[in-house]
Amino acid sequence: MAFTTLPTGFDYNSTRNKLILTEYGRNVQNMVKYICNLTSKEERNRYAQVVIDLMGFLNPHLRDVADFKHKLWDHLHIISDYKIDVDSPYPKPTPESVHIKPQPLNYPNQRIRAKHYGKTIELMIERAKAIEEPERKRHMVQSIANFMKMAYVQWNKDSVSDEIILNDLASMSRGELKLDDNINLNKVEYRTNPVNNQNARGKSNNQNNRGRSNNNGGGSGPRNNNQNNRGRNNGGARKY
């Protein structure tokens, strides 16, 4: 039989006040409410310090935050709905300052000529153009070419010739940065993930072990022994 009216004497969450900061729980919120109703400011200050220590104990991760005491006092004012009157060692926060929204970050809409090289290569090329010392500029251009080769191999997962890298370098720099045709760039090879290789080796070893167990007879060993024992018993004298 269903109840037509709710029984009295029960405390349901639907009848309670809303939790302002759920990470501290309802008991802390009730303590703060009790402090707000105290008439003596001295008692309010003493009890507020106790609640601050309890809040720090309930959330030890706040100790890793810079000036975590300031954060706890701000949370105390927020839980009290900015009505608690205590001597705080920090400025009292306001609802406007808490609900300030940060400015949105603009998404970079820069065009990348070669996405497999990235925007960093373009910035490095522009920086190399401004170098006036010939020897320093040559080393810089060679370093850029080696970096381009590494990025190419990482993107395409395949080897690439130095001629392609040098042509791309000349094209992206609009012919201002060039290297000698007989120069040898760093050797770069694409390697698979060693974790995948170990897994593949483990699977192959398990398969080999299975094959060995099957070749050795596996479960047929006891049958052969039983047959041999039967033959031996048949050949000997029977005992009654």
C-alpha positions in Angstrom: 0.0 0.0 0.0 1.6 3.3 -1.1 1.8 6.3 1.2 -0.5 9.1 0.2 1.4 11.6 2.4 5.1 11.6 3.3 5.8 10.5 6.9 7.0 13.2 9.2 10.3 13.2 11.0 12.5 12.2 8.0 15.2 14.5 6.6 15.4 14.2 2.9 17.9 15.9 0.6 15.1 17.4 -1.4 14.0 19.3 1.7 17.5 20.5 2.6 19.2 23.7 1.5 21.4 23.4 -1.5 25.0 22.7 -1.0 27.1 25.7 -2.0 30.4 23.9 -2.2 29.9 20.2 -2.3 33.6 19.3 -1.6 33.2 20.4 2.0 29.9 18.6 2.7 26.8 19.6 4.6 28.3 19.5 8.1 30.7 22.3 7.3 27.9 24.3 5.8 25.8 23.9 8.9 28.8 24.9 11.0 29.2 28.1 9.0 25.5 28.8 9.3 25.8 28.4 13.1 28.8 30.8 13.2 26.8 33.4 11.3 24.1 33.3 14.0 26.5 33.9 16.9 26.1 37.3 18.5 29.7 37.6 19.8 32.3 38.5 17.2 35.0 36.9 19.4 33.2 33.6 19.3 32.7 33.9 15.5 36.4 34.5 15.0 37.4 31.5 17.2 34.9 29.1 15.6 35.8 30.4 12.1 39.4 29.4 12.6 38.4 26.0 13.7 36.3 25.6 10.6 39.2 26.8 8.4 41.4 24.1 9.9 38.7 21.5 9.3 38.3 22.6 5.7 42.0 22.3 5.1 42.0 18.8 6.6 39.1 17.7 4.3 40.8 19.0 1.2 44.6 18.3 1.6 45.2 18.9 -2.1 44.7 22.6 -1.5 48.0 22.7 0.3 49.7 22.3 -3.1 48.0 25.5 -4.3 49.9 28.8 -3.7 48.5 30.7 -0.8 46.0 27.9 0.1 44.9 29.7 3.3 43.6 32.6 1.2 41.6 30.1 -0.8 40.1 28.5 2.3 39.0 31.9 3.7 37.4 32.8 0.3 35.5 29.5 0.4 34.3 30.2 3.9 32.8 33.5 2.7 31.2 31.7 -0.3 29.7 29.0 1.9 28.1 31.7 4.1 26.7 33.5 1.1 29.0 36.4 1.9 27.1 37.0 5.2 29.7 35.9 7.8 31.1 38.7 9.8 34.6 37.7 11.0 38.1 39.2 11.0 39.6 37.6 8.0 43.4 38.0 7.3 42.6 38.4 3.6 40.2 40.8 1.8 36.6 39.7 1.7 35.6 38.4 -1.8 32.6 39.7 -3.6 30.1 37.8 -5.7 31.1 39.9 -8.7 34.8 38.9 -8.4 34.0 35.2 -8.0 31.8 35.0 -11.2 34.1 36.9 -13.5 34.5 35.0 -16.7 37.9 34.9 -18.3 38.4 36.3 -21.7 38.2 33.7 -24.5 41.4 32.8 -26.2 41.6 33.4 -29.9 42.2 30.2 -32.0 45.2 30.6 -34.2 44.0 30.9 -37.8 47.5 31.1 -39.4 47.9 29.3 -42.7 50.6 26.6 -42.7 52.1 25.9 -46.1 53.3 22.4 -45.3 51.5 20.8 -42.4 53.9 17.9 -42.1 56.6 20.4 -41.3 54.5 22.6 -39.1 54.5 26.3 -38.3 57.8 26.1 -36.4 59.8 25.4 -39.6 58.4 28.5 -41.2 59.4 30.6 -38.2 62.9 29.1 -38.2 63.3 29.8 -41.9 62.3 33.5 -41.4 64.8 33.7 -38.6 67.6 32.1 -40.7 67.0 34.7 -43.5 67.8 37.5 -41.1 71.3 36.0 -40.1 74.1 38.0 -41.8 77.1 35.8 -40.8 77.7 33.3 -43.6 79.1 30.5 -41.4 76.4 30.8 -38.8 73.7 31.0 -41.4 75.0 27.8 -43.1 74.9 25.9 -39.8 71.4 27.2 -39.1 70.1 26.2 -42.5 71.6 22.7 -42.2 70.0 22.3 -38.8 66.6 23.3 -40.3 67.1 20.7 -43.1 67.8 18.0 -40.5 64.7 19.0 -38.5 62.6 18.9 -41.7 63.8 15.4 -42.5 62.9 14.2 -39.0 59.5 15.8 -39.2 58.9 14.3 -42.7 59.8 10.8 -41.5 57.7 11.1 -38.4 54.7 12.2 -40.4 54.9 9.8 -43.3 56.4 6.9 -41.4 58.7 6.3 -44.4 62.2 7.2 -45.5 62.9 10.3 -47.6 65.8 11.3 -49.8 67.9 14.4 -49.0 67.0 15.8 -52.4 63.4 16.1 -51.5 64.2 17.9 -48.2 66.5 20.4 -50.0 63.9 21.1 -52.6 61.3 21.7 -50.0 63.6 24.0 -48.1 64.3 26.1 -51.2 60.6 26.3 -52.0 59.5 27.3 -48.5 62.3 29.9 -48.3 61.5 31.2 -51.8 64.9 30.3 -53.0 66.8 32.3 -50.3 68.1 29.3 -48.3 70.0 26.7 -50.1 72.5 24.0 -49.3 75.1 22.2 -51.5 73.8 19.2 -53.4 76.5 17.0 -52.1 75.7 17.6 -48.5 74.6 14.6 -46.4 71.8 15.2 -43.9 71.4 13.2 -40.7 70.2 9.6 -41.2 66.7 9.2 -39.9 64.8 6.0 -39.8 61.2 5.3 -38.7 61.0 2.8 -35.9 57.9 1.1 -34.6 56.8 1.3 -31.0 58.9 -1.2 -29.0 55.9 -2.1 -26.9 54.1 -3.4 -29.9 57.1 -5.4 -30.9 57.3 -7.0 -27.5 53.6 -7.9 -27.7 54.1 -9.4 -31.1 57.1 -11.4 -29.9 55.1 -12.7 -26.9 52.3 -13.8 -29.2 54.7 -15.7 -31.5 56.4 -17.3 -28.5 53.0 -18.5 -27.2 52.2 -19.9 -30.6 55.5 -21.7 -30.8 55.0 -23.2 -27.4 51.6 -24.4 -28.4 53.1 -26.0 -31.4 55.8 -27.7 -29.4 53.3 -29.1 -26.9 51.3 -30.5 -29.8 54.3 -32.0 -31.5 55.5 -33.6 -28.3 52.2 -35.4 -27.9 50.5 -33.1 -25.5 47.5 -35.0 -24.1 48.4 -38.3 -26.0 51.2 -39.1 -23.5 49.0 -40.8 -20.9 47.2 -42.8 -23.5 50.5 -44.2 -24.9 51.6 -45.1 -21.4 48.3 -46.9 -20.7 48.6 -48.8 -24.0 52.1 -49.9 -23.1 51.1 -50.9 -19.6 48.2 -52.9 -21.1 50.6 -54.7 -23.4 52.9 -55.6 -20.5 50.0 -56.9 -18.4 48.7 -59.0 -21.3 52.2 -60.6 -21.8 52.7 -61.5 -18.2 51.0 -64.2 -16.1 47.6 -63.5 -14.6 47.1 -63.6 -10.9 44.0 -64.9 -9.4 
